[in-house]
Amino acid sequence: METKITENDIKLIKHLVDYEPKVIKCQKYIKENFNIDSIFDEENLSIRLICNNINESLNLLAAKEYILNEIGEENITINF
């Protein structure tokens, strides 16, 4: 019996391989551009955005939007 690899299988494998590098790229970007630290929880596929200044709420929202655009809303949870 021959197992056929579908296009969806290839997309899933590519997504799994690229996931962690995308998260690391996002963390670096939001730190450099919005001065926001983050902690990635690999087990729960979530990222916690950390901001020490309450006046940085617009930066938090911009960082959240950036992550969702890069990784996808269905692929990560963002906490504050």
Summary of the structure (lengths in Angstrom):
residues: 80
radius of gyration: 15.4
end to end distance: 49.6
largest distance: 61.5
contacts: 184
relative contact order: 0.17
helix: 58%
strand: 16%
